Amino acid sequence: MSSLLDVALLMPSSSTPSRRVRVCLVTSLVYLATTGISVWLLKQPLADAPTLIRAGVSLLPMIAMVFVIREVLHLVRASDELQRRIDLEALAVAALTVGLGCLSLSLLVAANVVALEGK
C-alpha cells in the first residue's frame, strides 16, 4: 500500500492519495455503522414491515460501499503501469476465490450437506 501511495504522490492529481485513503477509511466506518443500524432495525422495529421497506433498509449499507469502491478506483488510476497490473492480478485472484467459494457452497446446499436459512 505504501508503494501505491509513494507512486501516487509523484503523479499530479486533483486530490492527494492520503486524502483518498482517509475518505476510504471514513466511508468504511460509515458502512459498518449503517450495517449495524440496518441489522438492528430489521430485527427490532421493522421486523413486521412490508418487504419493500425491509429490502430498502437492508441495502442501505451499499451506498457507503459505492463510495469506497470509487475511492479505490481513483487510487488505482493514480498508480503507475506496474502497480495497476499487480492490483489487477490481485483482484482477479480474489474474484476467482470468492466465486469458487460461492460455487462450493451452492453445491453443498444442493446436496443438503449445508442448510442455509433466511433468518
Disulfide bonds with the S-S distance in Angstrom:
none
